[in-house]
Amino acid sequence: MKISIGNDHAGTSYKEMIREKLEAMGHTVTNYGTDSEDSVDYPDFVHPVAEDVEEKKADLGIIICGSGNGANMTANKHQGVRSALCWNSEIAKLAREHNNANVLSIPARFVSEEQAVDMMKTFVETEFEGGRHQRRVDKIPAKKYC
């Protein structure tokens, strides 16, 4: 599987650990994240991940910032991206099964590295259930609902 990953300064160590685990699992990883802990702007590292998912250059994306919120908001501006901010493996599993999430947003300052790796494994290994969930996912793109 092709997976793009991006992070800001808060997620550098998490990104390295996750990248290594993904490659050991046989996945191809494209790293758009910073390799430094010097302060940077998360959108600069999240947009390329979301673009890869949007353009189907990557099967999934993983983004990491301090709270996970900014990265998640940025990724979800891209058409066809369904980024899920997750804080445990159960949420990551449901995001894939029920919402067909294709980007995992990790809040580095609120989960341990072990939790982040567990969420990544769950996210990557879980399939979308389809069925009744497909109808709901189909309604996510903005339309005239208001």
Secondary structure as GFF3:
##gff-version 3
##sequence-region A 1 146
A	DSSP	beta_strand	2	7	.	.	.	ID=ss1
A	DSSP	three_ten_helix	9	11	.	.	.	ID=ss2
A	DSSP	alpha_helix	12	24	.	.	.	ID=ss3
A	DSSP	beta_strand	28	31	.	.	.	ID=ss4
A	DSSP	alpha_helix	43	54	.	.	.	ID=ss5
A	DSSP	beta_strand	60	65	.	.	.	ID=ss6
A	DSSP	alpha_helix	69	75	.	.	.	ID=ss7
A	DSSP	beta_strand	83	85	.	.	.	ID=ss8
A	DSSP	alpha_helix	89	99	.	.	.	ID=ss9
A	DSSP	beta_strand	103	107	.	.	.	ID=ss10
A	DSSP	alpha_helix	113	125	.	.	.	ID=ss11
A	DSSP	alpha_helix	132	138	.	.	.	ID=ss12
###
